[in-house]
Amino acid sequence: MVDALAAVHKLLSDDGLLIDARPDPKRRARIEHLVRGARRVVGEVATTRDRMVDDRAADAAINTVLSQGKFTVSEHGHYWFRVLFDDRGALERYLGGSRRLGSAEWADDAAHRLPAWAKDRFALRRSITYQVLRVRGSAGVWRGP
């Protein structure tokens, strides 16, 4: 990944930006139960071990190009978004097919209510982490192909 970031650096002009945006493994996804316009957090979902390894490798690659002086961070943060599901089965199918997300961990007060919630709507609230990387270069012109 360091090689790919170095290649992008060569293509961008001196005032070019690279936006690094990806799922945030440090913030667990939250399962929300949606009833009559209200949302209530009833569980969480962690990132799988394999994806955590990938995320650490991506972090290391970004840190390498930053330490090489190829980019500077001009902005960073995270934001939340929701994925909506018509019923609990749709949520469970989504989680079952995800290589990034593990299985649902239901809150103690929610676990016994799951059968009654089978047809209720749910949302998965996930976090994206981002940083805006500004090119540090010398040419001042487009360095494209």
WOKA-V43689 format. One record per backbone hydrogen bond with DSSP energy under -1.0 kcal/mol. CO is the residue of the C=O (numbers start at 1). NH is the residue of the N-H. E is the energy in kcal/mol with one decimal. If there is no record, write none. Layout:
CO_NH_E, CO_NH_E
//
This chain:
1_5_-2.4, 2_6_-2.4, 3_7_-2.2, 4_8_-2.2, 5_9_-2.3, 6_10_-1.7, 7_11_-1.2, 8_12_-1.5, 13_16_-2.5, 16_135_-2.5, 18_133_-3.3, 20_131_-1.7, 22_129_-2.7, 24_27_-1.1, 29_45_-2.3, 30_125_-3.2, 31_42_-2.8, 31_43_-1.0, 32_123_-2.3, 33_40_-1.6, 35_38_-2.4, 38_35_-2.0, 40_33_-2.8, 42_107_-3.1, 43_31_-2.8, 44_105_-2.7, 45_29_-2.0, 46_102_-2.8, 48_52_-1.9, 49_53_-1.9, 50_54_-1.8, 51_55_-2.8, 52_56_-2.3, 53_57_-2.0, 54_58_-2.3, 55_59_-2.6, 56_60_-2.4, 57_61_-2.2, 58_62_-2.4, 59_63_-2.6, 60_64_-2.0, 61_65_-2.1, 62_66_-2.1, 63_67_-2.4, 64_68_-1.7, 65_70_-2.0, 66_69_-1.3, 70_136_-3.0, 72_134_-3.4, 75_132_-3.0, 77_130_-2.8, 79_128_-3.0, 81_126_-2.8, 83_124_-2.5, 85_122_-1.9, 87_91_-1.6, 88_92_-2.6, 89_93_-2.4, 90_94_-2.1, 91_95_-2.4, 92_96_-2.4, 93_97_-1.5, 95_98_-1.2, 100_48_-3.0, 105_44_-2.2, 107_110_-1.6, 107_111_-2.1, 110_113_-1.6, 113_117_-1.2, 115_118_-1.1, 117_120_-1.5, 118_88_-1.3, 121_34_-2.6, 122_85_-2.9, 123_32_-3.2, 124_83_-2.0, 125_30_-2.6, 126_81_-2.5, 127_24_-2.7, 128_79_-2.2, 129_22_-2.2, 130_77_-2.3, 131_20_-2.7, 132_74_-3.0, 132_75_-1.0, 133_18_-2.6, 134_72_-2.1
//
